[in-house]
Amino acid sequence: MKRRTSQPELRVHSLIPRARIYRRYLLECVQQALVHFEKPVASIDFIVVSARKMSALHRQYLNLPGATDVMAFDLAESGAPVEGEVYICLEKARSQAADYGVSLASEIARLAVHGVLHLAGEDDKTEAGRQRMEHLESQALRKGEGK
């Protein structure tokens, strides 16, 4: 059975000067996704980066070219509480927000939740997994908006 963890440290950073990040909304949505962890969460940092920085991360860690929208890393040692980093590409978030007809704040929050779900062990490599993650993302965003 999944359980809510004790309150982890959640931090939002931007490596892009003057980027407007709605931290409160992002964190409210992320809080809703924390129930999906089976192990404790110590901390998660959300880092908004440029497409150039995301391309470098994508190449370095997945050996894939170009920027992706979100990447999540659990930096904790095996068996230790989660110490995560979730990188969000601002340019990809802007483009996807326009494509989906949503606000930039909503798309950044969705990407943050997506990264958290990956840290919780969710996987979107199959169609069923992708649909499950989309459902969980939508739930978290709705509950985050309701606060």
Backbone hydrogen bonds, N-H to C=O, Kabsch-Sander energy under -0.5 kcal/mol:
donor,donor_aa,acceptor,acceptor_aa,energy
3,R,37,F,-1.0
9,E,42,A,-2.5
10,L,8,P,-0.6
11,R,44,I,-2.3
13,H,46,F,-3.4
15,L,48,V,-3.1
19,A,16,I,-1.8
21,I,19,A,-0.9
22,Y,20,R,-0.5
23,R,21,I,-1.7
26,L,22,Y,-2.4
27,L,23,R,-3.0
28,E,24,R,-2.3
29,C,25,Y,-2.3
30,V,26,L,-2.5
31,Q,27,L,-2.3
32,Q,28,E,-0.9
32,Q,29,C,-0.6
33,A,29,C,-0.8
33,A,30,V,-1.0
34,L,30,V,-1.0
34,L,31,Q,-0.5
35,V,32,Q,-0.6
36,H,33,A,-1.8
37,F,34,L,-1.5
42,A,40,P,-0.5
42,A,82,V,-2.6
43,S,82,V,-1.7
44,I,9,E,-2.6
45,D,84,G,-2.4
46,F,11,R,-3.3
47,I,45,D,-0.6
47,I,86,V,-3.0
48,V,13,H,-2.6
48,V,46,F,-0.5
49,V,47,I,-0.5
49,V,88,I,-3.0
54,M,50,S,-2.4
55,S,51,A,-2.6
56,A,52,R,-1.8
57,L,53,K,-2.2
58,H,54,M,-2.9
59,R,55,S,-2.3
60,Q,56,A,-2.7
61,Y,57,L,-2.8
62,L,58,H,-1.6
63,N,59,R,-1.1
64,L,58,H,-1.5
71,M,87,Y,-2.1
73,F,85,E,-2.7
75,L,73,F,-0.7
75,L,83,E,-3.0
80,A,77,E,-2.2
82,V,40,P,-2.7
84,G,43,S,-2.7
85,E,73,F,-2.4
86,V,45,D,-3.1
87,Y,71,M,-3.1
87,Y,85,E,-0.5
88,I,47,I,-2.7
89,C,69,D,-2.4
90,L,49,V,-2.6
90,L,88,I,-0.7
93,A,89,C,-2.5
94,R,90,L,-2.6
95,S,91,E,-2.3
96,Q,92,K,-2.9
97,A,93,A,-2.5
98,A,94,R,-2.0
99,D,95,S,-2.4
100,Y,96,Q,-2.8
101,G,97,A,-1.1
102,V,97,A,-2.3
107,E,103,S,-2.1
108,I,104,L,-2.7
109,A,105,A,-2.1
110,R,106,S,-2.4
111,L,107,E,-2.4
112,A,108,I,-2.2
113,V,109,A,-2.6
114,H,110,R,-2.7
115,G,111,L,-2.4
116,V,112,A,-2.2
117,L,113,V,-2.7
118,H,114,H,-1.9
119,L,115,G,-2.1
120,A,116,V,-1.7
121,G,118,H,-1.6
122,E,117,L,-2.7
130,R,126,T,-2.6
131,Q,127,E,-2.5
132,R,128,A,-2.3
133,M,129,G,-2.5
134,E,130,R,-2.5
135,H,131,Q,-2.2
136,L,132,R,-2.6
137,E,133,M,-2.8
138,S,134,E,-2.5
139,Q,135,H,-2.4
140,A,136,L,-2.3
141,L,137,E,-2.5
142,R,138,S,-2.4
143,K,139,Q,-2.5
144,G,140,A,-2.4
145,E,141,L,-2.0
146,G,142,R,-1.4
147,K,144,G,-0.7
